[in-house]
Amino acid sequence: MSRRRKKHGNKKVIIIIVSVVAVLIGILVAGLLLTRDKSAETATVQLVSKICASGEAAGIGDVYSGTVESQKTVNVNANTSYKIAQTYVKVGDTVKSGDKLFTYDMTENAMNAKQIALDIEKLRNNAEALQEELYQLMEEREEASSSEKDTYSIQILQKQNEIKQNAYDIESKQLELSNLNEEAAAATVTAPIAGVIREVKDVNSSSSSNVYLTIMATGDYRIQGVINEQNIDDIKLADKVIIHSRTDDSVWYGRISEIDKDNPIFKNENSATASTDYAFYITLDSAKGLKLGEHVYVQKDLGLSNDGKIQLPNYYIMAADSDKPYVFADRDGKIEKVYIGLGKYNKQTNTYVVESGLELTDYIAYPDATVKVGMQTNREAA
């Protein structure tokens, strides 16, 4: 009897174990299916401005590093004839136009000016004496005999030349004194523009340059880009570019205003990988939101037509040849079919001008076979 019960009990244990295993397998399978479905229902979307700026439309996508800098930098020279007595600013200080920068030690200037003033006084006294001597010679010549008149005439001519030289010396000394007075009046050098002090030279340093201070203008930024000699011919003056923030989706627009091929900023002289980097500069349509010294990415603006409209690669557009072309766009985290108005087709870049329905700040998906309306979206990092 006990053996029967024991056998019956074993069957119950086996049934329970099988049931538990079946439940676990069911949960595992359901989890895999849910995971697969969730993955299958997620579509990656890209920022339109990034698609347009990446060069995909033309088959190229060069990206250059850039830095926000002041549009204008002013060097303030120091007069090497004088020592600098006091400097009122340091690197990083903000100054307004007319603010004091530094002052010269004018002790030597004052001594020189005093000496020149004495010299002028002596020359003026000498001028009076010479004039009296000239009058005396002229009177004596009138009373002299005919044989002596020629000698007096020569002496008079010499005295007249002395008077002219003395007058010239007075003018030279007066000019010298005027220059010293002007320098004394300008003993304190002021800022010619509003900006930030970028550099202050050590007063004790020896340098062939007279530049003592450098001021970067504020509120007027440009971008300095860096390009290698191997692709420097890919950019040209007036080319439109898009500037991308390295931290978020912010974009700015501008044009290349300068390409400095004469002054390399980096030169790798390794024989195997010899190359040189050069700077190019971008004038911005607007610098709002940019910060001085900020690092950015720069790309040629291949995605915009001349009138500023989006130029989208054909392969992102569905039914482009119909009267209702559309794209798969991100709307509130889900894929939606968004109808767009198309303009001119560019065969060279395989792009359409988008007249309506899409903005640079929109996100769209590449329309492969897996993308369906209603799918959850996953935004690709900008």
Steps between C-alpha positions, in 0.01 A plus 500: 500500500780738592676415176190608304483831683866560440464436130198730482694772680787479253262550211363817660853640542582427139179669383580809708856520366382464142239769554755741647742438215222557247410832664863611502541407135183693420626808680836476323341461158259787568789721610695421186197571285434827680864601463500409135176686438622804688823502300311445178268791578778754563625717212815710506442859389753768402499877523418656162768769539758229559386299198519810282835619634670162500563504127302180444327665210824554316681195626748688717493578870814684611474633853741765628570606854438862589531747786297812577724805507469874482438649159748777582823495697686826569866525597600791725861607447728642767745783433837335563654841574330492840471252781154388607431632849169326569265255329132517596371178338576128493414210268127427507392849606212662312560858390295775339627740238693774682587293809856541628740222397843615612709811578855594401768625737536858373786611729755505219249667269453788747877547536548501121217747454651733760840485332355569154304798635830646631663435162222686323537794735873516427440485125247783522747714692764411243261604221471848652878530532554388141245749375676787685835388355346501151370857544843608627677353195253665265557843664879457489484404131319826423787700656781283364717585202440340164787255548351379833137465388554156342642365824198628692265350242654157553470538878135607467421195283661269757303666780175457307576127459567475875161661566327251267674202663406630844137533393507144364646373828222674692233335278662157544515538877139620509388196301697272733342665802153469345554127447611456859196691624271283288660186637464633854133568434465143375688349794192295583401261219129417474306216335414576135209250503278313742613144554685244707873517578649193332871564558724726708871488431748478787654847535840340560489273196717567197310498173538652156128578496357822645167330580436518875127416524252309285125564525232275352184685401184381673163422346634446149601137460629293212605136464858389441498164323795268444556314173780276375700571188362181343145636483552876517391528136158362598403836651483839333430860598128574545412131540196457725561294813305362795648511850390228743521517877698217660260481794146524358296538178578872455607611153625828353559613144767706328741536210874448464656847502873415505729203429849563639735291286804713585521428873488129597367439851643148524763316301576130532841445346506123545615373160241221499199715594614853416209743493408857591187651655369844410239732648189624324247748635120518494284811525177407677145596405434513876719411799212483748560223753870457421768554763852631452741203488224241442597200284268412210475288185501659154352347183433633153135595460407260221150457636362845429422659167587863429168623638555319829256211448570142606654281233424141604655183351252319275535170688334646812188588298216256430287535187713791378347477151141514625285796601532396867869443583570432866766411757492291815538765770519495878186649652478481879724193515325300226540459126245689295454540127561872437413639157741755357502741208786446257670747272783464251690171471881522486629207297863565594438469875188276474304740722163675498435850630240472777251783462282415799421247771849454644740704715872466570415419861280202407612138534433248220570131443672332208203323336619140492262203507490486882368854552125513566257771607447493877842360590683643799795726403858505614672832429854470373747727682554824312 
